[in-house]
Amino acid sequence: MKKVFVLFLVIVLIIAVVCVGCEKEKSRDVRLVEVTHSVFYAPQYVAIEKGFFEEVDINIELTNGAGADKSMTALLSGQADIGFMGPEASVYVYNQGKEDYAVNFAQLTQKDGSFIVGREIDNEFTFEKMRNKSILGGRKGGVPEMTLEYILKNNGLIPGKDIEVRTDIQFAMMAGSFTSGEGDYTTLFEPTASMLETEGKGYIVASVGKEAGYIPYTCYCANKSYIEENPEIIQDFTNAIYKGMLWVQEHSAREVAEVIMPQFLDSDIELLTTVVQRYKDQDTWRPDPVLTEEGYNHLMEIIELAGELDERAPYDKVVSTDFAEKAVETVK
């Protein structure tokens, strides 16, 4: 009888170990580093808050990289599994000759998400008013700064000649620097820009996104080796993001704001609703997650215009559309 009990106990322990192993395999942790935390990425937060990642057994560990350079460093150093930033970062890495470079597999935003903020309310703003002034533009070589230069040139202002574009202040410090007196203007993402308006410390005068038009602005990427070793995770991740994108398309700004509110506890529901509607009005989010070659080439033109690119990285090397295309086919 004692032997039977011992045998039974051993079987129970084996089953328990197997079940624990199955549970660990089922619940997959994905360390996601985002370039910044902004309402600009509402579909991502909807996917998190609505449980779309949980539906495919992915547990998201979200961190704020505070800039594309730092986010890419986290990805390349193994501190993150998936990066969310401008695809220009992947181009720079590829051109450095790194063997395990980053590959973009899904696109979320198709417009610049930043706004030009001035010190006074200006309902009749024109870019000519910025002549001989200074603006905090972000990190040199980053998509926000290069897109800013692009629209300034389109409006007859040459950086370094007609206007000073400052790139000496870290991305995460721009709002604080502006409110402390640095620059005549700054560019800020939401909800930071609207929060400054609420506090009376700055006022939105123009949308960079509306001025710049279509740009493959923010994409998801992972090291080539990670994608090759974890294709199912990448596919499930892409499917969840696409579900978030569809949900945002199909629901009102108020409904979106209510869902993402836990991600922005320092904001109120009215402010979030206004910000989401602002992004909806300028057609911020892609209808699908496919990063097209046409869009990629347009981004390369902007980077070249900014003098930050000597050679383009091949589209088929730094972009994979397989996962995004499959998501479009399968997600309803």
C-alpha positions as CSV (number, residue, x, y, z in Angstrom):
1,M,0.0,0.0,0.0
2,K,2.9,2.3,0.9
3,K,4.5,1.6,-2.5
4,V,1.2,2.4,-4.3
5,F,0.9,5.7,-2.4
6,V,4.5,6.7,-3.3
7,L,3.9,5.8,-6.9
8,F,0.7,7.9,-6.9
9,L,2.6,10.8,-5.3
10,V,5.3,10.6,-8.0
11,I,2.7,10.6,-10.8
12,V,1.0,13.6,-9.3
13,L,4.3,15.5,-9.1
14,I,5.1,14.7,-12.7
15,I,1.7,15.9,-13.9
16,A,2.2,19.1,-11.8
17,V,5.6,19.8,-13.4
18,V,4.3,19.1,-16.8
19,C,1.3,21.4,-16.3
20,V,3.6,24.2,-15.0
21,G,5.7,23.8,-18.0
22,C,2.7,24.0,-20.3
23,E,1.5,27.1,-18.5
24,K,4.9,28.7,-18.9
25,E,4.9,27.9,-22.6
26,K,1.4,29.1,-23.0
27,S,1.9,32.5,-21.3
28,R,4.5,34.2,-23.5
29,D,6.2,37.4,-22.1
30,V,7.0,40.0,-24.7
31,R,9.2,43.0,-23.7
32,L,8.0,45.9,-25.8
33,V,9.9,49.2,-25.7
34,E,8.0,52.2,-27.2
35,V,9.7,55.4,-28.3
36,T,7.5,57.5,-26.1
37,H,4.2,57.1,-24.3
38,S,1.6,59.0,-26.2
39,V,-2.1,59.0,-27.2
40,F,-0.6,58.9,-30.7
41,Y,-0.3,55.2,-30.2
42,A,-3.9,54.7,-29.0
43,P,-4.5,51.4,-31.0
44,Q,-1.6,49.8,-29.1
45,Y,-3.1,50.7,-25.8
46,V,-6.5,49.6,-26.9
47,A,-5.0,46.2,-27.8
48,I,-3.5,46.0,-24.3
49,E,-6.6,47.2,-22.3
50,K,-9.1,45.2,-24.4
51,G,-7.1,42.0,-23.8
52,F,-6.3,41.4,-27.5
53,F,-2.8,40.2,-26.5
54,E,-4.1,38.0,-23.7
55,E,-6.4,36.3,-26.3
56,V,-3.2,35.0,-28.1
57,D,-1.4,34.2,-24.8
58,I,1.0,37.1,-24.9
59,N,1.9,39.1,-21.8
60,I,3.1,42.6,-22.7
61,E,5.8,44.2,-20.6
62,L,5.7,47.8,-21.8
63,T,8.5,50.3,-21.2
64,N,9.1,53.8,-22.4
65,G,12.4,54.1,-24.3
66,A,12.3,57.9,-24.3
67,G,13.6,58.2,-27.9
68,A,14.3,56.0,-30.9
69,D,18.0,55.9,-30.2
70,K,17.5,54.5,-26.7
71,S,14.7,52.2,-27.8
72,M,16.9,50.7,-30.5
73,T,19.8,50.3,-28.1
74,A,17.4,48.3,-25.8
75,L,16.4,46.1,-28.7
76,L,19.9,45.4,-29.9
77,S,21.3,44.8,-26.4
78,G,18.6,42.2,-25.7
79,Q,16.7,44.3,-23.1
80,A,13.6,44.2,-25.3
81,D,12.1,41.7,-27.7
82,I,10.1,44.1,-29.9
83,G,10.8,47.8,-30.5
84,F,8.2,50.5,-31.5
85,M,9.8,53.5,-33.2
86,G,10.5,55.2,-36.5
87,P,11.8,52.8,-39.1
88,E,14.8,55.1,-39.7
89,A,16.4,53.5,-36.7
90,S,16.5,50.2,-38.5
91,V,18.0,51.8,-41.5
92,Y,20.8,53.3,-39.5
93,V,21.6,49.9,-37.9
94,Y,21.5,48.1,-41.2
95,N,23.9,50.6,-42.7
96,Q,26.3,50.1,-39.9
97,G,26.8,46.5,-41.1
98,K,25.3,44.8,-38.1
99,E,24.6,41.1,-38.9
100,D,21.6,40.8,-36.6
101,Y,19.8,44.0,-37.6
102,A,16.3,45.1,-36.8
103,V,13.5,44.3,-39.3
104,N,10.2,46.2,-39.4
105,F,7.2,43.9,-39.5
106,A,4.1,46.1,-38.8
107,Q,3.2,49.8,-39.2
108,L,0.9,51.7,-36.9
109,T,1.0,55.4,-37.7
110,Q,1.0,57.1,-41.1
111,K,1.3,60.7,-40.0
112,D,3.6,62.7,-37.8
113,G,2.0,62.8,-34.4
114,S,3.6,66.0,-33.1
115,F,2.3,69.6,-32.9
116,I,4.0,72.9,-33.0
117,V,3.5,74.7,-29.6
118,G,4.0,78.4,-29.1
119,R,4.0,80.6,-26.1
120,E,0.9,82.6,-27.1
121,I,-2.5,81.7,-28.5
122,D,-2.3,82.3,-32.2
123,N,-5.4,81.5,-34.2
124,E,-3.9,83.0,-37.3
125,F,-0.6,81.3,-37.3
126,T,1.6,81.2,-40.4
127,F,5.0,79.7,-40.7
128,E,6.4,83.1,-41.6
129,K,5.9,84.1,-38.0
130,M,8.7,81.5,-37.1
131,R,11.3,83.3,-39.2
132,N,14.3,84.3,-37.1
133,K,12.9,82.3,-34.2
134,S,14.0,79.1,-32.5
135,I,12.2,75.8,-32.1
136,L,13.0,72.7,-30.0
137,G,13.1,70.0,-32.6
138,G,14.2,66.8,-30.9
139,R,17.1,64.5,-31.6
140,K,19.0,65.1,-34.8
141,G,18.4,62.3,-37.2
142,G,15.1,61.2,-35.6
143,V,11.9,61.2,-37.7
144,P,10.2,63.9,-35.6
145,E,13.1,66.3,-36.2
146,M,13.6,65.4,-39.9
147,T,9.8,65.8,-40.5
148,L,9.9,69.2,-38.9
149,E,12.7,70.3,-41.2
150,Y,10.8,68.9,-44.1
151,I,7.7,71.1,-43.4
152,L,9.8,74.1,-42.6
153,K,11.5,73.9,-45.9
154,N,8.2,73.4,-47.7
155,N,7.0,76.6,-46.1
156,G,10.1,78.6,-47.1
157,L,12.2,78.4,-43.9
158,I,15.7,77.0,-44.2
159,P,16.9,75.5,-40.9
160,G,20.1,77.2,-39.8
161,K,19.4,80.2,-41.9
162,D,15.8,81.4,-41.5
163,I,15.1,79.5,-38.3
164,E,17.1,77.8,-35.5
165,V,16.1,74.2,-35.0
166,R,17.6,73.1,-31.7
167,T,18.6,69.4,-31.4
168,D,20.5,69.7,-28.1
169,I,17.6,68.8,-25.8
170,Q,16.6,65.2,-25.2
171,F,13.2,64.2,-26.5
172,A,11.8,63.4,-23.0
173,M,13.0,66.8,-21.7
174,M,11.5,69.1,-24.4
175,A,8.3,70.1,-22.6
176,G,10.1,70.9,-19.4
177,S,12.8,72.9,-21.2
178,F,10.2,74.9,-23.2
179,T,8.2,75.8,-20.1
180,S,11.4,76.8,-18.4
181,G,12.1,79.3,-21.2
182,E,14.0,77.5,-23.8
183,G,13.1,78.2,-27.5
184,D,10.3,80.3,-29.0
185,Y,8.5,77.2,-30.2
186,T,8.7,73.4,-29.5
187,T,7.2,70.3,-31.0
188,L,5.3,68.0,-28.6
189,F,3.3,64.8,-28.8
190,E,-0.1,64.3,-27.1
191,P,-1.3,64.4,-24.4
192,T,1.7,66.6,-23.4
193,A,0.8,69.4,-25.9
194,S,-2.8,69.7,-24.7
195,M,-1.7,69.4,-21.1
196,L,0.5,72.5,-21.6
197,E,-2.5,74.3,-23.0
198,T,-4.6,73.4,-20.0
199,E,-1.9,74.7,-17.7
200,G,-1.5,77.9,-19.8
201,K,2.2,77.2,-20.4
202,G,2.0,76.7,-24.2
203,Y,-0.5,76.6,-27.1
204,I,-0.8,74.4,-30.2
205,V,-0.5,76.5,-33.3
206,A,0.0,73.9,-36.0
207,S,-0.1,70.2,-36.7
208,V,3.1,68.7,-38.1
209,G,1.1,65.7,-39.3
210,K,-1.3,67.7,-41.4
211,E,1.6,69.6,-43.0
212,A,3.8,66.6,-43.7
213,G,1.2,64.3,-45.2
214,Y,1.7,60.5,-45.4
215,I,4.8,59.1,-43.7
216,P,5.4,55.5,-42.4
217,Y,6.1,57.2,-39.1
218,T,6.1,54.5,-36.4
219,C,6.6,50.8,-36.8
220,Y,7.2,47.6,-34.9
221,C,10.5,45.9,-35.3
222,A,12.5,43.1,-33.9
223,N,16.0,41.7,-34.4
224,K,16.2,39.4,-37.4
225,S,17.2,36.5,-35.2
226,Y,14.2,37.0,-32.9
227,I,11.8,37.0,-35.8
228,E,13.3,33.8,-37.3
229,E,13.2,32.1,-33.9
230,N,9.7,33.3,-32.9
231,P,7.5,33.7,-36.0
232,E,4.4,32.6,-34.1
233,I,4.9,35.3,-31.5
234,I,5.4,38.0,-34.1
235,Q,2.3,36.9,-36.0
236,D,0.1,36.8,-32.9
237,F,1.5,40.2,-31.8
238,T,0.7,41.6,-35.2
239,N,-2.8,40.2,-35.1
240,A,-3.4,41.8,-31.7
241,I,-2.1,45.2,-32.9
242,Y,-4.3,45.0,-36.0
243,K,-7.4,44.2,-33.8
244,G,-6.6,47.3,-31.8
245,M,-6.3,49.3,-35.0
246,L,-9.7,48.1,-36.3
247,W,-11.3,48.8,-32.9
248,V,-10.2,52.4,-33.0
249,Q,-11.4,52.8,-36.5
250,E,-14.9,51.4,-35.6
251,H,-15.4,53.4,-32.3
252,S,-15.8,57.0,-31.3
253,A,-13.1,59.2,-29.8
254,R,-14.9,59.1,-26.5
255,E,-15.0,55.3,-26.5
256,V,-11.3,55.1,-27.3
257,A,-10.5,57.6,-24.6
258,E,-12.4,55.6,-22.0
259,V,-10.5,52.4,-22.9
260,I,-7.0,53.9,-22.8
261,M,-7.7,56.0,-19.7
262,P,-5.7,53.6,-17.5
263,Q,-2.6,54.4,-19.6
264,F,-2.9,58.1,-18.9
265,L,-4.0,58.5,-15.3
266,D,-2.7,62.1,-15.2
267,S,-5.2,63.1,-17.9
268,D,-8.9,63.5,-17.7
269,I,-11.4,61.9,-20.0
270,E,-12.4,65.2,-21.8
271,L,-8.8,65.9,-22.6
272,L,-8.2,62.4,-23.9
273,T,-11.3,62.5,-26.0
274,T,-10.2,65.8,-27.6
275,V,-6.8,64.4,-28.3
276,V,-8.1,61.2,-29.9
277,Q,-10.5,63.1,-32.0
278,R,-7.6,65.4,-33.2
279,Y,-5.7,62.3,-34.2
280,K,-8.7,60.8,-35.9
281,D,-9.4,64.0,-37.9
282,Q,-5.9,64.0,-39.4
283,D,-6.1,60.3,-40.4
284,T,-3.2,59.4,-38.1
285,W,-3.5,55.6,-38.0
286,R,-2.9,53.2,-40.8
287,P,-6.0,51.2,-42.0
288,D,-3.8,48.1,-42.0
289,P,-0.3,47.3,-40.6
290,V,1.4,46.8,-44.0
291,L,4.5,49.0,-44.5
292,T,4.6,49.5,-48.3
293,E,7.6,50.1,-50.4
294,E,6.2,53.4,-51.6
295,G,5.8,54.7,-48.1
296,Y,9.3,53.5,-47.2
297,N,10.8,55.3,-50.2
298,H,9.0,58.5,-49.2
299,L,10.6,58.3,-45.7
300,M,14.0,57.7,-47.3
301,E,13.5,60.9,-49.3
302,I,12.8,62.9,-46.2
303,I,15.9,61.5,-44.5
304,E,18.0,62.3,-47.5
305,L,16.6,65.8,-47.6
306,A,17.7,66.3,-44.0
307,G,21.2,65.2,-45.0
308,E,21.1,62.2,-42.6
309,L,21.4,59.3,-45.2
310,D,24.2,58.5,-47.5
311,E,22.8,55.2,-48.7
312,R,19.4,53.6,-48.5
313,A,18.9,50.2,-46.8
314,P,17.2,47.7,-49.2
315,Y,13.4,47.6,-48.5
316,D,13.3,43.8,-48.5
317,K,16.1,43.7,-45.9
318,V,14.7,46.0,-43.2
319,V,11.0,45.4,-43.9
320,S,8.9,42.2,-43.8
321,T,5.3,42.4,-44.8
322,D,4.5,38.7,-44.4
323,F,3.1,39.0,-40.9
324,A,1.0,42.2,-41.6
325,E,-0.4,40.8,-44.8
326,K,-1.4,37.6,-43.0
327,A,-3.0,39.6,-40.2
328,V,-5.2,41.4,-42.7
329,E,-6.3,38.1,-44.2
330,T,-7.1,36.4,-40.9
331,V,-8.2,39.1,-38.4
332,K,-11.9,40.1,-38.5
